[in-house]
Amino acid sequence: MNIKKIFGGMRGSNDPKYRTAKPFEMILAPAASASKMTFYVMMMMTGYVANTGFGVAVMITGILATVKTWFDGAIDPLLALIYDKTKVGKFGKIRLFLMLGYLIQAIAAILMFNVLSGKFTGVTGVVVYIILYFLFVLGYSVTSIAGGTSIGVILTNDPKQRPFMQFIQMLYQYIGPIGVSNIINLIVLPRYNNQIDATMLSEACFWYCGYALFFTVLSFIGLKNVDTPEVFGKLMSNDKGEQKSIKVKDMFAMVKKNKPLRCYMIAGVTDKLANNTNGQAVVTTLLNGILIGSYQVANTVNNASTFIGFVFAFAGGVYLAKWGVKKATTLMSWLCIAINLIVASACLILGPTGMALIGAGGFVMYLYMALMMGKSAATMCLNIAESMMRADVIDYELYRSGNFMPGMVGAIYSFTEQIVSSFGSTIAAVAVAAIGYTTVMPQLGDEATWSILWIVELLMFGLPILGWLANIVAMHFYELDKERMVEIQSEIAEKKKIARAAAAKAKQ
């Protein structure tokens, strides 16, 4: 491992055709991802608050989650159009939308988990829950459009910096869920006998909101010098440094003519379906609470595998910069498939009662942890590559059409992702209902059975493999390899140079 190369990439290439970011900007600005993912984890708990606080049946929560996601996907293009058309003011543009998104989510969460929880039942309870849930999702969409697509593109387009920029962003994406999950699993849950009830959820809500606010503030500090009219103006193809008038038809044209965008959507969306399904609280409870039998041990395994994953993913940034997105995504997808097959086979060998050996500690736990470490490293590299892919697609659209549309790219991706991944909650709800959890949620201490193990095998191991196979197919048709992106950045820089020269000549 060459440490000099790893940190050297953060300094950039000193090529005038690239924008480079300052180290503190790269460290702080992406912190919005931790805030976003904290609320994402909180969203996974809404099934419990719907059941315990509003009297909504388990099956209904799954269906509602699917419907709300379609709503979310439908409004994303509108929000993106508003975002891309919004001029950068004294308070910036990214920061404005980040704060707006945070406030909407925090207000909806406090109302859902605290103020109104336990106040309504029956049809009224369902209606109130739907309104609050949709409000929460609206805030999440606002945050995603601003922080999920714009920050990395605004900060840098240097191919040496982008892998590390995306690594830091991905780091925050894990810090958010892991940090708040540690708080909930190690501090909050034990005070309530490890039972996820209305009182426990009420306290957890404030931890989620406070944790998310902390990272939002960090992002504001990192964005202060780049979330400005001057920086945004440099990204426009207009010789006046202004955004071209973007219309809805531009979005449809982008989907039709931007082939890399379609490949990016296929690769990312299929992974998100798997993640959304196996990230549902009911599924993780089946694995960690029932089969392994210990949230605390499962938490330890997750922390260790994630830490090691970070180390290898950080080092892997060198190879991502060297290989490019296309090659890195293909190789890491194959590695993830191999590891998941090994883990799935090992779980079948142990059987439903034998998996308790993981929760008991010792050799079996360490073997399981080692496999999770390998999987974590590979998936983190995939996440970095996916973020780089999104940035490349945005740059390609600027090259292709002259439109700088990070919001639209994010909205199109989000729309597709929301529609597809929405089935994750339904799949999880139907799966657990099929093994008997129709009116109550699974809890720690329930009997470990073969039916539970097979559901875990299908959702935790089988579904992700299908997503990684989709990655491999999509990359076969993805044209933005390392060499092609160098050409595109050079041509963009040349077009802007010509435009500026023409503008200067016209003023003489």
C-alpha positions as CSV (number, residue, x, y, z in Angstrom):
1,M,0.0,0.0,0.0
2,N,1.6,3.3,-1.2
3,I,0.4,5.9,1.3
4,K,2.0,8.7,-0.7
5,K,0.0,7.8,-3.8
6,I,-3.2,7.6,-1.7
7,F,-2.8,11.1,-0.2
8,G,-1.2,12.4,-3.4
9,G,-4.4,12.0,-5.3
10,M,-6.1,14.4,-2.9
11,R,-3.9,17.2,-4.0
12,G,-5.1,16.9,-7.6
13,S,-3.2,16.9,-10.9
14,N,-2.4,20.7,-11.3
15,D,-3.9,20.6,-14.8
16,P,-5.5,23.9,-15.8
17,K,-8.5,22.2,-17.4
18,Y,-9.6,20.8,-14.0
19,R,-11.1,22.4,-11.0
20,T,-9.5,21.2,-7.7
21,A,-10.8,21.3,-4.2
22,K,-9.1,22.3,-1.0
23,P,-8.6,19.5,1.5
24,F,-10.9,20.9,4.2
25,E,-13.7,21.4,1.6
26,M,-13.4,17.7,0.5
27,I,-13.5,16.7,4.2
28,L,-16.4,18.8,5.4
29,A,-18.7,19.5,2.4
30,P,-19.8,15.9,1.8
31,A,-21.0,15.6,5.5
32,A,-24.5,16.2,4.2
33,S,-24.5,12.5,3.1
34,A,-24.3,11.5,6.7
35,S,-27.3,13.6,7.5
36,K,-29.2,12.2,4.6
37,M,-28.4,8.6,5.5
38,T,-29.3,9.1,9.1
39,F,-32.8,10.0,8.0
40,Y,-32.7,7.1,5.6
41,V,-32.1,4.7,8.5
42,M,-34.8,6.5,10.5
43,M,-37.2,5.9,7.5
44,M,-36.6,2.2,7.9
45,M,-38.1,2.4,11.4
46,T,-41.3,4.0,10.3
47,G,-42.9,0.6,9.8
48,Y,-42.6,0.1,13.6
49,V,-43.9,3.5,14.5
50,A,-46.8,3.0,12.0
51,N,-47.7,-0.2,13.8
52,T,-47.2,0.9,17.4
53,G,-48.1,4.5,17.2
54,F,-50.9,4.7,14.6
55,G,-52.3,1.1,14.6
56,V,-51.3,0.4,10.9
57,A,-51.1,-3.3,10.1
58,V,-47.7,-4.7,8.9
59,M,-48.9,-5.5,5.4
60,I,-50.4,-2.1,5.0
61,T,-47.1,-0.4,6.0
62,G,-45.3,-2.2,3.2
63,I,-47.9,-1.2,0.6
64,L,-47.9,2.4,1.8
65,A,-44.1,2.5,1.6
66,T,-44.4,1.4,-2.1
67,V,-47.1,4.0,-2.9
68,K,-45.2,6.9,-1.2
69,T,-42.1,6.0,-3.1
70,W,-44.0,6.4,-6.4
71,F,-45.1,9.8,-5.2
72,D,-41.5,10.6,-4.2
73,G,-40.3,9.6,-7.7
74,A,-43.0,11.7,-9.4
75,I,-42.1,14.9,-7.6
76,D,-38.3,14.5,-8.0
77,P,-38.2,16.0,-11.5
78,L,-40.2,19.0,-10.4
79,L,-37.9,19.6,-7.4
80,A,-34.9,19.1,-9.7
81,L,-36.2,21.7,-12.2
82,I,-36.7,24.1,-9.4
83,Y,-33.3,23.4,-8.0
84,D,-31.5,23.8,-11.4
85,K,-33.4,27.0,-12.2
86,T,-32.7,28.5,-8.8
87,K,-30.1,31.2,-8.9
88,V,-27.2,31.1,-6.4
89,G,-27.9,33.8,-3.7
90,K,-26.0,35.1,-0.7
91,F,-26.9,31.9,1.2
92,G,-25.8,29.7,-1.7
93,K,-28.1,27.2,-3.4
94,I,-26.9,23.9,-2.1
95,R,-27.0,25.1,1.5
96,L,-30.4,26.6,1.1
97,F,-31.9,23.3,-0.2
98,L,-30.0,21.2,2.4
99,M,-31.4,23.3,5.3
100,L,-34.9,23.2,3.8
101,G,-34.8,19.4,3.4
102,Y,-33.5,19.0,7.0
103,L,-36.2,21.1,8.5
104,I,-39.0,19.3,6.7
105,Q,-37.7,15.9,7.7
106,A,-37.1,16.9,11.3
107,I,-40.5,18.4,11.7
108,A,-42.2,15.4,10.1
109,A,-40.2,13.0,12.3
110,I,-41.0,14.7,15.6
111,L,-44.7,14.8,14.7
112,M,-44.6,11.1,13.7
113,F,-42.5,9.6,16.4
114,N,-43.5,11.9,19.3
115,V,-46.2,14.5,19.2
116,L,-48.9,12.5,17.3
117,S,-47.8,9.0,18.1
118,G,-50.5,7.1,20.0
119,K,-53.1,9.8,19.4
120,F,-54.9,8.2,16.5
121,T,-56.1,4.7,15.5
122,G,-58.1,3.1,12.7
123,V,-58.7,5.0,9.4
124,T,-57.7,8.3,11.0
125,G,-54.4,6.8,12.2
126,V,-53.6,5.5,8.7
127,V,-54.4,8.9,7.1
128,V,-52.3,10.9,9.6
129,Y,-49.4,8.5,9.2
130,I,-49.6,8.8,5.4
131,I,-49.5,12.6,5.6
132,L,-46.5,12.6,7.9
133,Y,-44.7,9.9,6.0
134,F,-45.1,11.8,2.7
135,L,-43.9,15.0,4.3
136,F,-40.9,13.2,5.6
137,V,-40.1,11.7,2.1
138,L,-40.6,15.2,0.6
139,G,-37.8,16.5,2.8
140,Y,-35.6,13.6,2.0
141,S,-36.0,14.2,-1.7
142,V,-35.0,17.9,-1.3
143,T,-31.9,16.9,0.6
144,S,-31.0,14.2,-1.9
145,I,-31.3,16.5,-5.0
146,A,-29.1,19.2,-3.4
147,G,-26.5,17.1,-1.5
148,G,-26.5,13.8,-3.4
149,T,-25.7,15.1,-6.9
150,S,-24.3,18.6,-6.7
151,I,-21.6,18.6,-4.0
152,G,-19.0,16.3,-5.6
153,V,-19.5,17.9,-9.1
154,I,-19.2,21.4,-7.7
155,L,-16.0,20.7,-5.7
156,T,-13.9,19.0,-8.3
157,N,-13.7,17.4,-11.7
158,D,-10.1,16.3,-11.4
159,P,-9.8,12.6,-12.1
160,K,-7.2,12.2,-9.3
161,Q,-9.4,13.9,-6.7
162,R,-12.7,12.4,-7.6
163,P,-12.1,8.9,-6.3
164,F,-11.1,10.4,-2.9
165,M,-13.9,13.0,-3.0
166,Q,-16.3,10.1,-3.5
167,F,-14.5,8.0,-0.9
168,I,-15.1,10.8,1.7
169,Q,-18.7,11.1,0.6
170,M,-19.1,7.4,0.9
171,L,-17.4,7.5,4.3
172,Y,-20.1,9.8,5.5
173,Q,-22.8,7.6,4.0
174,Y,-21.6,4.9,6.4
175,I,-20.8,7.1,9.3
176,G,-24.4,8.3,9.4
177,P,-26.1,4.8,9.7
178,I,-23.3,3.2,11.8
179,G,-23.0,6.1,14.2
180,V,-26.7,6.5,14.9
181,S,-27.2,2.7,14.9
182,N,-24.6,2.4,17.6
183,I,-26.4,5.0,19.7
184,I,-29.8,3.2,19.2
185,N,-28.5,-0.3,19.7
186,L,-26.0,0.3,22.5
187,I,-27.7,3.2,24.4
188,V,-31.4,3.4,23.7
189,L,-32.5,-0.1,23.0
190,P,-31.0,-1.7,26.2
191,R,-33.0,0.8,28.3
192,Y,-36.2,-0.7,26.8
193,N,-35.3,-4.4,27.1
194,N,-34.3,-4.4,23.5
195,Q,-37.9,-4.0,22.4
196,I,-38.8,-1.6,19.7
197,D,-41.9,0.1,21.1
198,A,-43.5,3.5,20.9
199,T,-41.6,4.9,24.0
200,M,-38.3,3.7,22.6
201,L,-39.0,5.2,19.2
202,S,-39.9,8.5,20.8
203,E,-36.5,8.8,22.4
204,A,-34.7,7.5,19.3
205,C,-36.3,10.3,17.2
206,F,-34.3,13.1,18.9
207,W,-31.1,11.1,18.6
208,Y,-31.7,10.8,14.8
209,C,-32.6,14.5,14.4
210,G,-29.7,15.8,16.5
211,Y,-27.2,13.5,14.8
212,A,-28.3,14.6,11.4
213,L,-28.2,18.3,12.3
214,F,-24.5,18.0,13.4
215,F,-23.5,16.8,9.9
216,T,-25.6,19.3,8.1
217,V,-23.7,22.1,9.9
218,L,-20.4,20.5,9.0
219,S,-21.4,20.5,5.3
220,F,-22.4,24.2,5.5
221,I,-18.9,25.0,6.7
222,G,-17.3,23.0,3.8
223,L,-19.5,24.6,1.2
224,K,-19.1,28.2,2.3
225,N,-16.4,29.1,-0.4
226,V,-17.8,27.0,-3.3
227,D,-21.6,27.4,-3.0
228,T,-21.3,30.8,-4.7
229,P,-22.4,32.4,-8.0
230,E,-18.8,32.6,-9.1
231,V,-18.1,28.8,-8.8
232,F,-21.4,27.8,-10.3
233,G,-20.8,30.2,-13.2
234,K,-17.6,28.4,-14.1
235,L,-19.6,25.3,-14.8
236,M,-21.9,26.9,-17.3
237,S,-21.3,26.7,-21.0
238,N,-22.9,30.1,-21.5
239,D,-20.2,32.7,-22.3
240,K,-21.7,34.9,-19.5
241,G,-21.3,32.2,-16.9
242,E,-25.0,31.8,-16.7
243,Q,-27.2,28.7,-16.8
244,K,-29.0,28.0,-20.0
245,S,-32.8,27.9,-19.6
246,I,-33.6,24.3,-18.7
247,K,-37.0,22.9,-19.6
248,V,-38.7,19.6,-19.0
249,K,-38.0,18.6,-22.6
250,D,-34.3,18.8,-21.8
251,M,-34.8,16.0,-19.2
252,F,-36.5,13.7,-21.8
253,A,-33.8,14.5,-24.3
254,M,-31.1,13.6,-21.7
255,V,-32.8,10.2,-21.1
256,K,-33.0,9.5,-24.8
257,K,-29.6,10.6,-25.9
258,N,-27.4,10.1,-22.8
259,K,-26.6,6.4,-23.0
260,P,-24.1,6.5,-20.0
261,L,-27.0,7.8,-17.9
262,R,-29.1,4.8,-18.7
263,C,-26.3,2.4,-17.9
264,Y,-25.7,4.3,-14.6
265,M,-29.4,3.9,-13.7
266,I,-29.4,0.2,-14.4
267,A,-26.3,-0.4,-12.3
268,G,-27.4,1.8,-9.4
269,V,-31.1,1.1,-9.2
270,T,-30.7,-2.7,-9.0
271,D,-28.3,-2.4,-6.1
272,K,-30.7,0.0,-4.4
273,L,-33.5,-2.4,-4.6
274,A,-31.5,-5.0,-2.8
275,N,-30.2,-2.5,-0.2
276,N,-33.7,-1.2,0.4
277,T,-35.1,-4.7,0.9
278,N,-32.4,-6.1,3.2
279,G,-32.1,-2.8,5.1
280,Q,-35.7,-2.9,6.3
281,A,-35.9,-3.3,10.1
282,V,-38.0,-6.4,9.8
283,V,-35.3,-8.1,7.7
284,T,-32.3,-7.1,9.9
285,T,-34.3,-8.2,13.0
286,L,-34.8,-11.7,11.4
287,L,-31.0,-11.9,10.9
288,N,-29.5,-10.1,13.9
289,G,-32.3,-10.4,16.5
290,I,-33.5,-14.0,15.8
291,L,-30.9,-16.0,13.9
292,I,-27.8,-14.5,15.4
293,G,-29.7,-13.7,18.6
294,S,-27.8,-10.6,19.6
295,Y,-28.0,-7.0,18.3
296,Q,-24.9,-6.1,20.2
297,V,-22.7,-8.9,18.6
298,A,-24.2,-8.1,15.2
299,N,-23.4,-4.4,15.8
300,T,-19.8,-5.3,16.7
301,V,-19.4,-7.4,13.5
302,N,-20.8,-4.6,11.4
303,N,-18.5,-2.0,13.0
304,A,-15.4,-4.1,12.5
305,S,-16.2,-5.1,8.9
306,T,-17.1,-1.5,8.1
307,F,-13.8,-0.1,9.6
308,I,-11.7,-2.6,7.6
309,G,-13.8,-1.9,4.6
310,F,-13.0,1.8,4.9
311,V,-9.2,1.1,5.0
312,F,-9.3,-1.0,1.8
313,A,-11.7,1.3,0.1
314,F,-9.4,4.3,0.8
315,A,-6.5,2.4,-0.6
316,G,-8.7,1.3,-3.5
317,G,-9.1,4.9,-4.5
318,V,-5.7,4.7,-6.2
319,Y,-6.9,1.8,-8.3
320,L,-10.3,3.5,-9.1
321,A,-8.3,6.5,-10.4
322,K,-6.1,4.1,-12.4
323,W,-8.7,1.7,-13.7
324,G,-11.6,4.1,-14.2
325,V,-15.3,3.5,-13.2
326,K,-16.1,0.9,-15.8
327,K,-13.4,-1.6,-15.0
328,A,-13.6,-1.1,-11.2
329,T,-17.3,-1.6,-11.1
330,T,-17.1,-4.9,-13.1
331,L,-14.3,-6.3,-10.9
332,M,-15.8,-5.3,-7.6
333,S,-19.2,-6.7,-8.6
334,W,-17.7,-10.1,-9.3
335,L,-15.9,-10.1,-6.0
336,C,-19.1,-9.2,-4.1
337,I,-20.9,-12.1,-5.8
338,A,-18.2,-14.6,-4.8
339,I,-18.3,-13.4,-1.1
340,N,-22.0,-13.5,-0.9
341,L,-22.2,-17.0,-2.2
342,I,-19.7,-18.1,0.4
343,V,-21.5,-16.4,3.3
344,A,-24.9,-17.8,2.1
345,S,-23.5,-21.3,1.9
346,A,-21.9,-21.0,5.4
347,C,-25.3,-19.9,6.9
348,L,-27.0,-22.9,5.3
349,I,-24.4,-25.2,6.8
350,L,-24.9,-23.8,10.3
351,G,-28.7,-23.9,10.0
352,P,-31.2,-21.7,11.8
353,T,-30.2,-22.7,15.3
354,G,-26.5,-23.0,14.5
355,M,-26.3,-19.3,13.5
356,A,-26.6,-18.5,17.2
357,L,-22.9,-19.5,17.3
358,I,-22.2,-16.2,15.6
359,G,-23.9,-14.4,18.5
360,A,-22.0,-16.5,21.0
361,G,-18.7,-15.2,19.8
362,G,-15.6,-17.3,19.2
363,F,-14.3,-18.8,15.9
364,V,-17.6,-18.8,14.1
365,M,-18.1,-15.1,14.8
366,Y,-14.6,-14.2,13.7
367,L,-15.0,-16.2,10.4
368,Y,-18.3,-14.5,9.8
369,M,-16.7,-11.1,10.5
370,A,-13.8,-11.8,8.1
371,L,-16.2,-12.5,5.3
372,M,-18.2,-9.4,6.1
373,M,-15.0,-7.4,6.0
374,G,-14.2,-8.6,2.5
375,K,-17.8,-7.9,1.4
376,S,-17.7,-4.4,3.0
377,A,-14.5,-3.4,1.3
378,A,-15.8,-4.5,-2.1
379,T,-19.2,-2.8,-1.7
380,M,-17.5,0.4,-0.5
381,C,-15.4,0.5,-3.7
382,L,-18.6,-0.1,-5.7
383,N,-20.2,2.9,-3.9
384,I,-17.3,5.1,-4.7
385,A,-17.3,4.0,-8.4
386,E,-21.1,4.7,-8.5
387,S,-20.7,8.2,-7.2
388,M,-17.9,8.8,-9.7
389,M,-20.2,7.5,-12.4
390,R,-22.8,10.0,-11.5
391,A,-20.3,12.9,-11.7
392,D,-19.1,11.6,-15.1
393,V,-22.6,11.4,-16.4
394,I,-23.3,15.0,-15.4
395,D,-20.1,16.2,-17.1
396,Y,-21.0,14.1,-20.2
397,E,-24.4,15.9,-20.4
398,L,-22.6,19.3,-20.2
399,Y,-20.4,18.2,-23.0
400,R,-23.3,16.7,-25.0
401,S,-25.9,19.4,-24.7
402,G,-24.3,22.3,-23.0
403,N,-26.6,22.0,-20.0
404,F,-25.2,21.7,-16.5
405,M,-28.0,19.7,-14.8
406,P,-26.9,17.9,-11.6
407,G,-30.4,18.2,-10.2
408,M,-32.0,16.7,-13.3
409,V,-29.5,13.8,-13.4
410,G,-30.2,13.2,-9.7
411,A,-34.0,13.4,-10.3
412,I,-34.0,11.0,-13.2
413,Y,-31.9,8.6,-11.3
414,S,-34.0,9.1,-8.1
415,F,-37.3,8.7,-10.0
416,T,-36.2,5.4,-11.4
417,E,-34.6,4.3,-8.1
418,Q,-37.7,5.2,-6.1
419,I,-40.0,3.3,-8.4
420,V,-37.9,0.2,-8.4
421,S,-36.6,0.2,-4.8
422,S,-40.1,1.0,-3.6
423,F,-40.8,-2.7,-4.0
424,G,-38.1,-3.4,-1.4
425,S,-40.4,-2.6,1.6
426,T,-43.3,-4.5,-0.1
427,I,-41.0,-7.5,-0.7
428,A,-39.8,-7.5,2.9
429,A,-43.4,-7.1,4.3
430,V,-44.8,-9.9,2.1
431,A,-41.8,-12.1,2.9
432,V,-42.2,-11.8,6.7
433,A,-45.9,-12.1,6.4
434,A,-45.5,-15.4,4.5
435,I,-43.7,-16.9,7.5
436,G,-46.3,-15.7,10.0
437,Y,-45.6,-12.1,10.8
438,T,-48.9,-10.6,9.6
439,T,-50.1,-8.5,12.6
440,V,-46.9,-8.2,14.7
441,M,-43.3,-7.4,14.0
442,P,-40.4,-9.8,14.5
443,Q,-38.6,-9.3,17.8
444,L,-35.5,-10.6,19.6
445,G,-36.1,-13.9,21.2
446,D,-38.5,-15.3,18.6
447,E,-37.9,-18.9,17.6
448,A,-35.2,-19.4,14.9
449,T,-36.7,-21.6,12.1
450,W,-35.8,-22.8,8.6
451,S,-38.4,-20.6,7.1
452,I,-36.8,-17.5,8.7
453,L,-33.3,-18.6,7.5
454,W,-34.6,-19.1,3.9
455,I,-36.1,-15.6,3.9
456,V,-32.8,-14.2,5.1
457,E,-30.9,-16.2,2.4
458,L,-33.2,-14.8,-0.3
459,L,-33.3,-11.2,0.8
460,M,-29.9,-10.7,2.4
461,F,-27.8,-12.7,0.0
462,G,-29.7,-13.7,-3.1
463,L,-31.2,-10.3,-4.1
464,P,-27.9,-8.4,-3.9
465,I,-26.3,-11.0,-6.3
466,L,-28.9,-10.2,-8.9
467,G,-28.0,-6.5,-8.5
468,W,-24.3,-7.1,-9.0
469,L,-25.0,-9.2,-12.1
470,A,-27.0,-6.2,-13.5
471,N,-23.9,-4.0,-12.8
472,I,-21.7,-6.2,-14.9
473,V,-24.2,-6.2,-17.8
474,A,-24.6,-2.4,-17.6
475,M,-20.8,-1.8,-17.6
476,H,-20.6,-3.8,-20.8
477,F,-22.4,-0.9,-22.6
478,Y,-21.0,2.0,-20.5
479,E,-18.7,4.1,-22.8
480,L,-17.2,6.5,-20.3
481,D,-14.0,4.7,-19.5
482,K,-10.9,6.6,-18.2
483,E,-9.6,7.6,-21.6
484,R,-12.9,8.9,-22.8
485,M,-13.4,11.1,-19.7
486,V,-10.0,12.7,-20.3
487,E,-11.1,13.6,-23.8
488,I,-14.5,15.0,-22.6
489,Q,-13.0,17.2,-20.0
490,S,-10.5,18.5,-22.5
491,E,-13.2,19.3,-25.0
492,I,-15.4,21.0,-22.3
493,A,-12.4,23.2,-21.3
494,E,-11.7,24.1,-24.9
495,K,-15.3,25.0,-25.6
496,K,-15.4,27.3,-22.6
497,K,-12.1,28.9,-23.7
498,I,-13.5,29.7,-27.1
499,A,-16.7,31.1,-25.6
500,R,-14.8,33.3,-23.3
501,A,-12.6,34.6,-26.1
502,A,-15.6,35.3,-28.2
503,A,-17.3,37.2,-25.4
504,A,-14.2,39.3,-24.8
505,K,-13.8,40.1,-28.4
506,A,-17.5,41.2,-28.6
507,K,-16.9,43.7,-25.8
508,Q,-14.0,45.4,-27.6
